[in-house]
Amino acid sequence: MTTCVTSTGTSNALSSAPRPTQASGRRIKLFDTLQRDAIALCGYTVQIPQRGGRKARTANVLLRTATLDFRMPVGSSVCEENLRINAVLAEELDAPASSEPLHWVLLTTEVIGDAQAALQVVRYYELRCRIEDYHKVWKSGIGVERQRFQSIGNLERMLAITAFLAVLLLQLRELLDKSADTAETTCGTVLTEDEWKVLWVATERNKPLPKTVPPAHWAFYALAKLGGFTDTKHTGRVGWDTIWHGWFRLQERLQGYQLSKSELAEL
């Protein structure tokens, strides 16, 4: 388990967390202890994306670690008097004067034996946005929580199928992000040949099929268009619900195309 706290407060996961103590039993402050005792392990770089008024930049970060004993709250059902936690402190070096320096304090039960282990914990935290996006497309887009079944077996099968679809849609969106810098990024890694051809015919109408696989950028917005996206606010942002409707309509058209193709082959 890994969670993050900041010097201005705590995350919900740590709102009732015990306080760190010294071996003598005296309570001490977490951030003061880390600044004083954390051992430097390695440096690495973090790509900070543009967001709002923040400019994209590459941050040079120093990783330091420490092992802390947290005294359990009074009345806790846990038998142990203290809880041993490993902390990873990530601090940006020489941040631009106009930018807030990156500062993460990660508390984890993972073993931090070397620099590679510390980097792995940081990597877990860096993936939080992707994990949140995955659950957003799974819940808001595909609507996994709206499904109703009377047997556990059917529910588990539905979860497996919709989870796979959520991964596909998320991959397509990530390919779109990469395609801004890479013209060679195509939708062929996510869509089959029949899928992108049917999608082309459904959205491009009278245009002839291209001789090469279209880019991921086109496929993403073609699915959005099929799902009813009109970009009335001129933001270019497509909701997951719209992408899911586009995917569902594509599959309907694909089934019709494959059925007619198989029937014609039998004639």
C-alpha positions as CSV (number, residue, x, y, z in Angstrom):
1,M,0.0,0.0,0.0
2,T,1.3,3.5,-0.9
3,T,-0.3,6.9,-0.2
4,C,0.8,10.5,-0.4
5,V,0.8,13.4,2.0
6,T,1.8,17.0,1.5
7,S,3.2,19.6,3.8
8,T,-0.1,21.5,3.8
9,G,-2.3,18.6,4.9
10,T,-3.0,14.9,4.5
11,S,-4.9,12.8,2.1
12,N,-8.2,11.2,3.1
13,A,-6.4,7.9,3.5
14,L,-4.3,9.4,6.3
15,S,-6.8,11.6,8.0
16,S,-6.7,9.4,11.1
17,A,-3.2,8.1,10.7
18,P,-1.0,7.7,13.8
19,R,1.8,10.1,14.5
20,P,5.5,9.1,14.1
21,T,7.5,8.5,17.3
22,Q,11.1,8.2,18.3
23,A,12.5,5.1,20.0
24,S,12.1,7.0,23.3
25,G,8.4,7.3,22.7
26,R,8.4,11.1,22.2
27,R,6.2,12.3,19.4
28,I,7.9,14.1,16.5
29,K,6.8,15.9,13.4
30,L,6.8,13.9,10.2
31,F,8.1,16.5,7.8
32,D,10.8,17.8,10.1
33,T,12.0,14.2,10.6
34,L,12.2,13.5,6.9
35,Q,14.0,16.7,6.1
36,R,16.6,15.8,8.8
37,D,17.0,12.1,8.6
38,A,16.0,10.9,5.1
39,I,18.9,9.3,3.2
40,A,19.5,10.3,-0.4
41,L,19.3,7.4,-2.8
42,C,19.2,8.7,-6.4
43,G,18.0,11.4,-8.8
44,Y,15.6,11.1,-11.7
45,T,13.5,13.2,-14.0
46,V,9.7,13.7,-14.1
47,Q,7.8,15.0,-17.1
48,I,5.3,17.5,-15.7
49,P,2.5,18.1,-18.3
50,Q,0.9,21.4,-19.1
51,R,-2.3,22.0,-17.1
52,G,-4.3,25.2,-16.6
53,G,-1.7,28.0,-16.3
54,R,1.1,25.6,-15.6
55,K,3.7,25.1,-18.4
56,A,5.0,21.7,-19.2
57,R,8.5,21.1,-18.0
58,T,11.1,18.5,-17.0
59,A,11.7,18.3,-13.3
60,N,15.0,17.1,-11.8
61,V,14.0,15.3,-8.6
62,L,16.1,13.9,-5.7
63,L,14.7,10.8,-3.9
64,R,15.4,10.3,-0.2
65,T,14.0,7.6,2.1
66,A,13.5,6.9,5.8
67,T,11.9,4.3,8.0
68,L,9.5,5.6,10.6
69,D,7.6,4.1,13.5
70,F,4.0,5.3,13.9
71,R,2.3,5.0,17.3
72,M,-1.1,3.4,16.9
73,P,-4.1,5.6,18.0
74,V,-5.6,4.9,21.4
75,G,-8.4,2.3,21.2
76,S,-7.0,0.8,18.0
77,S,-7.9,-2.9,17.4
78,V,-4.3,-3.5,16.1
79,C,-2.2,-5.5,18.5
80,E,1.1,-3.9,17.7
81,E,2.0,-0.8,19.6
82,N,3.8,0.8,16.7
83,L,3.4,0.6,12.9
84,R,6.6,0.7,10.9
85,I,6.3,2.6,7.6
86,N,8.8,3.5,4.9
87,A,8.7,7.0,3.5
88,V,10.0,8.2,0.2
89,L,10.6,11.9,-0.2
90,A,10.7,13.3,-3.7
91,E,11.9,16.9,-4.0
92,E,12.5,19.0,-7.1
93,L,15.9,20.6,-7.5
94,D,16.3,24.0,-9.0
95,A,12.7,24.5,-9.9
96,P,11.8,27.6,-12.0
97,A,11.0,30.7,-9.9
98,S,7.6,30.9,-11.6
99,S,6.7,27.3,-10.8
100,E,5.8,25.5,-7.5
101,P,8.5,22.9,-6.8
102,L,7.4,19.3,-7.0
103,H,7.3,17.8,-3.5
104,W,5.9,14.4,-2.7
105,V,5.9,12.5,0.6
106,L,5.0,8.9,-0.1
107,L,4.2,6.6,2.8
108,T,4.3,2.9,1.9
109,T,4.4,-0.6,3.3
110,E,6.7,-1.6,0.4
111,V,10.2,-2.6,1.3
112,I,12.7,0.2,0.2
113,G,16.0,-1.6,0.1
114,D,17.7,0.4,-2.8
115,A,17.2,3.1,-5.3
116,Q,15.3,0.8,-7.7
117,A,12.7,0.0,-5.0
118,A,12.2,3.7,-4.3
119,L,11.8,4.5,-8.0
120,Q,9.2,1.7,-8.2
121,V,7.1,3.3,-5.4
122,V,7.3,6.7,-7.1
123,R,6.2,5.0,-10.3
124,Y,3.1,3.6,-8.6
125,Y,2.2,7.1,-7.5
126,E,2.8,8.6,-11.0
127,L,0.3,6.1,-12.4
128,R,-2.5,7.4,-10.2
129,C,-3.9,9.7,-13.0
130,R,-4.0,6.8,-15.4
131,I,-5.7,4.6,-12.8
132,E,-8.3,7.3,-12.2
133,D,-8.9,7.7,-15.9
134,Y,-9.4,3.9,-16.3
135,H,-12.0,3.8,-13.6
136,K,-13.7,6.9,-15.1
137,V,-14.1,5.3,-18.5
138,W,-15.1,2.0,-16.9
139,K,-17.8,3.7,-14.7
140,S,-18.9,6.8,-16.5
141,G,-18.3,5.7,-20.1
142,I,-19.1,2.0,-20.2
143,G,-21.4,2.2,-17.2
144,V,-20.2,-0.9,-15.3
145,E,-22.1,0.2,-12.2
146,R,-25.4,0.4,-14.1
147,Q,-25.3,-3.3,-15.0
148,R,-27.6,-5.7,-13.1
149,F,-27.3,-9.5,-12.9
150,Q,-28.9,-12.1,-10.7
151,S,-25.9,-14.5,-10.6
152,I,-22.3,-13.9,-9.5
153,G,-21.0,-15.8,-12.5
154,N,-22.7,-13.5,-15.0
155,L,-21.6,-10.4,-13.0
156,E,-17.9,-11.6,-13.1
157,R,-18.1,-12.2,-16.9
158,M,-19.6,-8.8,-17.4
159,L,-16.8,-7.2,-15.3
160,A,-14.1,-9.0,-17.4
161,I,-15.6,-7.9,-20.7
162,T,-16.2,-4.3,-19.8
163,A,-12.8,-4.0,-18.2
164,F,-11.2,-5.1,-21.4
165,L,-13.3,-2.5,-23.4
166,A,-12.3,0.2,-20.9
167,V,-8.6,-0.6,-21.5
168,L,-9.1,-0.4,-25.3
169,L,-10.8,3.0,-25.1
170,L,-8.1,4.3,-22.7
171,Q,-5.4,3.0,-25.0
172,L,-6.9,4.9,-27.9
173,R,-7.0,8.1,-25.9
174,E,-3.4,7.7,-24.9
175,L,-2.4,7.0,-28.5
176,L,-4.2,10.3,-29.4
177,D,-2.0,12.1,-26.9
178,K,1.1,10.6,-28.4
179,S,0.0,11.2,-32.0
180,A,0.4,15.0,-31.5
181,D,4.2,14.4,-31.6
182,T,4.3,11.2,-33.6
183,A,2.7,11.3,-37.1
184,E,3.3,7.5,-37.5
185,T,1.0,6.6,-34.6
186,T,-2.0,4.7,-36.2
187,C,-5.2,3.3,-34.9
188,G,-4.2,-0.2,-36.0
189,T,-2.8,-1.1,-32.6
190,V,-6.3,-0.7,-31.1
191,L,-8.7,-1.2,-33.9
192,T,-8.9,-4.2,-36.3
193,E,-8.9,-3.6,-40.0
194,D,-12.6,-4.2,-40.3
195,E,-13.3,-1.8,-37.4
196,W,-11.4,1.1,-38.8
197,K,-12.8,0.6,-42.3
198,V,-16.4,0.4,-41.0
199,L,-15.6,3.5,-38.8
200,W,-14.3,5.3,-41.9
201,V,-17.4,4.5,-44.0
202,A,-19.7,5.5,-41.1
203,T,-18.1,8.9,-40.5
204,E,-16.5,10.0,-43.7
205,R,-19.4,9.1,-46.0
206,N,-18.4,9.6,-49.6
207,K,-14.7,9.7,-49.1
208,P,-12.8,6.6,-50.5
209,L,-11.0,4.3,-48.0
210,P,-7.4,5.3,-47.4
211,K,-4.7,2.9,-48.6
212,T,-2.9,3.1,-45.3
213,V,-4.2,2.8,-41.7
214,P,-5.5,6.1,-40.5
215,P,-3.9,7.9,-37.5
216,A,-5.1,7.4,-33.9
217,H,-6.1,11.1,-33.8
218,W,-8.6,10.5,-36.6
219,A,-10.0,7.3,-35.0
220,F,-10.6,8.9,-31.6
221,Y,-12.6,11.8,-33.0
222,A,-14.4,9.6,-35.5
223,L,-15.6,7.5,-32.6
224,A,-16.6,10.7,-30.8
225,K,-18.5,11.8,-33.9
226,L,-20.3,8.5,-34.1
227,G,-21.3,8.9,-30.4
228,G,-22.8,12.3,-31.1
229,F,-19.9,14.7,-30.3
230,T,-20.3,18.1,-31.8
231,D,-17.7,20.2,-29.8
232,T,-20.2,23.0,-29.3
233,K,-17.9,24.6,-26.7
234,H,-14.8,24.3,-29.0
235,T,-12.7,22.6,-26.3
236,G,-11.9,19.5,-28.3
237,R,-12.6,17.4,-25.1
238,V,-14.6,14.3,-25.5
239,G,-16.5,12.7,-22.6
240,W,-16.1,9.0,-21.9
241,D,-19.9,8.5,-22.2
242,T,-19.7,9.9,-25.8
243,I,-16.8,7.7,-26.7
244,W,-18.6,4.6,-25.3
245,H,-21.7,5.4,-27.4
246,G,-19.5,5.8,-30.4
247,W,-17.8,2.4,-29.7
248,F,-21.2,0.7,-29.2
249,R,-22.5,2.1,-32.5
250,L,-19.4,1.0,-34.3
251,Q,-19.8,-2.5,-33.0
252,E,-23.4,-2.6,-34.2
253,R,-22.3,-1.5,-37.7
254,L,-19.4,-4.0,-37.6
255,Q,-21.7,-6.9,-36.8
256,G,-24.0,-5.9,-39.7
257,Y,-21.0,-5.7,-42.1
258,Q,-19.5,-9.1,-41.0
259,L,-22.9,-10.8,-41.2
260,S,-23.6,-9.5,-44.7
261,K,-20.1,-10.5,-45.8
262,S,-20.5,-14.1,-44.5
263,E,-23.9,-14.4,-46.1
264,L,-22.6,-13.2,-49.4
265,A,-19.8,-15.7,-49.2
266,E,-22.3,-18.5,-48.9
267,L,-24.2,-17.5,-52.1
